[in-house]
Amino acid sequence: MLTAVDLFSGAGGLTLGLKQAGFRVLAGVEIEKVPARTFQLNHPDVHCFNKDIRELGAVELLRAIGLKRGELDLLAGCPPCQGFSTLRTRKKTKAVSDDRNDLLFEFLRVVEALAPKALMMENVPALATDSRIRMFLKRISALGYKVGRRNVRVEDASEYGVPQRRFRMILLASKVGQVDQADKSDVITVRKCLDAVKLAPVGEADDPLHDHISKRTERVMEIIRNIPKDGGSRIALPDHLVLNCHKDKKSGFRDVYGRMSWDEVSPTMTGGCGNPSKGRYLHPEEDRAISLREAALFQTFPADYQFDLSGGRDKVALMIGNALPPEFIRRHAVKISETLASG
């Protein structure tokens, strides 16, 4: 069985996708305690380093996974690069000075130390055109990885079995040859996603991620009840229900207090998923925000995936929003597996 290590593993979406593609994940690295506990709940067979990757030495990592340099098949991860996000750029933040962007080169340090046969790195789209990624490609090329114009792509996860509009950069490289593009498929809509699982009604599921929906004020509930079903937005609200901050039609985010559409994919799950004031996170039909379980389903986590609630529900929402969709990862990991097998 092919082996893999998951850097910056978060709640374990990447590890789950790698496992579904047939890889044996030997280790994960996650600095934060609650995501690390979530990772361990779902992947007890994987050694989890709950520490800063900058404090993890190559000797310690190789000893833990029981391999020598050059024996690992795949090194994968998503180094936090929020400094490159569209929102930060829109706010004119000096994104490239964000300390988290240096973690890209921690990923490179581990590549140099472990010399895996293949690499997978996922990140925000803006990184694809940044000078740092060009530097990264130059360095891995010197290490023997096959680098071409298709190594770095920005793709929409909705084309790869994820019922969600989610544009992400993905980098795939191996020492054997170019990795083929993953197989695309018809989109999975909100309706198809939720119908496939058939969750019990909110409050009756015996699932803390689905049964608890945050309470809203009566005014907010009146706003929600007046948003048209199946894709409606706050633009349709009568004047007396329009919040002061939304009275200027050009201000704010248009999807705030919007409903999802049954026959389209969901919007991008973010750390604010489940909060209608953060985006188009109202249920298509019911007068409520989507549950955290529904948000996890839109990320292609299975319905029984566990999330540690010790940090509160906002922390769970953040873990879900930051996660890599397992199905998106699975399809790309299959192509890496095929490439390594051909070599």
Helices and strands as residue ranges (DSSP letters): E 3-7, H 13-20, E 24-29, H 33-42, E 47-49, G 53-55, H 58-65, E 74-77, G 82-84, H 86-90, G 95-97, G 99-102, H 103-114, E 118-123, G 125-129, H 131-142, E 152-156, G 157-160, E 167-174, H 190-197, H 208-211, H 218-225, G 234-236, G 239-241, G 244-246, G 276-278, H 292-298, H 313-322, H 326-342
